[in-house]
């Protein structure tokens, strides 16, 4: 179970483009908390908090507790709108979380023990098919991340949905198959390397063919 990140926000009394622009002029980012069959809550955020979360990555699956004047709401950050020129955040959408209500969320996959993976040590390449996995999970059991242990994987081995650590309470959106998350692919051979090896082989063959047979006594 992941921890909830606390975000302090202020309330907005009204919706509308004019009010949102006024909120931005005051140096804040307008936002809304929706869902769970409740009325949307209009809030304003410090832009520095928004940028900090965006830079951390994985914000779509991070759990937040939003504090508005002492009233706390648990939520997921679902969408962020940006200014087309400055790329500054202009609006944030949060989905309200309620215990017992399943939600769809994308959970990031983290790989462990790359340095000791036999396949990678032999020159293999980690081919990541899915950096994130979409799952349906109860709001109280959203994992912060999934993990994959590479310590025993060799070249041509793969990891699938059932290999993920931390997915015990989750149901994948993809159903009916144990889909691949990543593989340890054979070493890559570049076109330059192939050409160089071919040229070396041709040179060796030419040198061998150009040698004269030893004179008979």
N, C-alpha and C positions, 0 to 999 in steps of 0.2 A: 504494500500500500504506500503510495507516494505521499509526501507531505504537501500541505497547502501553503502556497506563497501568499503572504498578506499584501494587499494593495489598498492604500487609503485613497478614497475618492470623495468628491463633493456632489451633492444632488443638484440636478437641473429641474426647474419647475415646468418648463414647456418644451415641446418638440417643434421642429420646423427648421428650414434652412437658415432663416434670419437669426434664430436663437443659436444655432450651431456656429454661424459666423461670429456672433458676438462672443461665444465661448472661446473661439480661437483667438480673437483679438485680445482677450484677457490672458492669453498665454497657456490655455488648457486645451486638451483634446476631448471633444464630445464623444460619449459612448452610451451604449444601451445594454441592459441585461434582460434577456427574454427567455421564455420557455416555462415549463412545468405548470402550464395552464394558469399562469399568473399574469397580471398586467406588466408590461415592460417598465423597467426602472431606468430613468434617464440620469446619467451621471457625467461628471467631468474628471479627467485624469491629468496628472502632471506629465507632460511629454517626455521628460527624462526617464520616468518609470517605464513608459511604453517602449522607448528605444532600448532601454536596458534589457527588457524581456525579449525583444526581437533579436538583439545581437547574441543572446545566449543560445538561440536555436531551440527547437523542440517545443516551441510555445503552444502549438496546437494541442498537445497532450498534457501540458503542465496544468496542475490544479491550482486555482486561485481562491482566496477568501477575500472578498471585497468589502471593506469597512466604510460605510457611509454614516457618519455621525453616530457611531457605536452599533449600528445595525449591520450584521455581517451576512453576506450571501456567498455561497460556494458556486463557482462557475468555471467554465472552460472559455478561453479566448478563441473565438471561431474565425473572425475575419478582421482585417485591418485595411482601411482605405488610405491611399497616399496621394499627396499633391503631385500632379503630373510634371511639374517643373522642379520643385525642391526635394521631392521624395520624402517629405516630412509626413508623419502620420496625421490623418485628418479625421478619422472616425474608427472606433473599435466596437465590434460586436462580441458580446459574451453570451454563452448559453448557461442558464441557471441549472444547477444540479440538485436533484432530490434523491435521497436514499431510496433504493428499491426501484428506481426508474432507469432502465438501460439506455445507454447513449452510444453513438458511433464515434470512435476516436481513432486517429492514426498514431500508433506508438512506434517510436524510433528503435532500431535494432543496433545493439552495441556488440562488438566482437572482442573476445578475450583471448589472451595468450598467442597473439600473432607471432611474437618473437620465438616461441618454442614449438610452433606448428611444424610437424615433420614435412608436410607437403610444401610449405613456404620456404623452409630451410633448404629444400632440394631444388629450389628455383621456380616452384609453382606460383601461380598468381591467384589472389583472392578475387573472385568474380562475384560481386554483390548483385543479386537479382532484385532484391527488395530492401531498400534502406529503411522503410517504414512498412508497417502492416496495419491495415484497417480491421478493427475488431468491434464487436458489440460487447459491452461490459456494464455491469452495475456501477452507478456513480460512486459508490463507496469502495470500489475495488479497481479503480483505474490504475494500471501500473505506470511508473515513471518511464520505464524502458523495458525492452526485452534483451536478453543476453544470449550469446552463442559462444561456447567454449571450443576453440580451435586446437586445443592441446594435443588431440589424438588424430587429427585429420591428415590424410595423405593426398597425393595428387589423384584427381578424379573422384575424390569423396565429395559428398554434398550434405548440406543441412536443410531440413524441411521444417514445416510448421510444428510437428510434434517434438522437435529438438529444442525449441525455444524455452529458455528459462524465464519464469515470471508470467507465463500465459495461462496459468491454471484456472483463473476465473473468467477467461475471455473466450468468446466465440468468434472465429474469423468470418469476415464478410464473404470471402471466397469459400464456398462449400463444395463437398463432394470429392475433394482430392487433397492429398497431403502435399501441398505445393512447396516448391523449392525456394529457399531464402538466399542461399549462396552456394558456390562450388569452389573447389580448389582446382583450377584449370592447369593443364600442362604449361611448361615454360614457353614464353612467346619467342618466336624467332623472327627478327626483322628482315625486311627485303634487302637491306644493306648487308646483313650478315650472310644471307643466302647467296647474294652476288659475290661477296668476298670469298666464301668457301668454294663456290664454283670456279672463280678465277684462280684460286690457289690450286685446286685440283687440276685445272687445265694446264697451268704452268708446270706442275709436277709431271704430268703426263708428257708434255712437250719435251721437258728436260730428259726424261727417261728415254723417249723415243729418239732423241738426238745423239745418244751415246753410241760410240763405235764399238763393235765387237772386238775383243782382244785378239791381237795378231797370233797366228799359229806359228809355233817354232818348228 
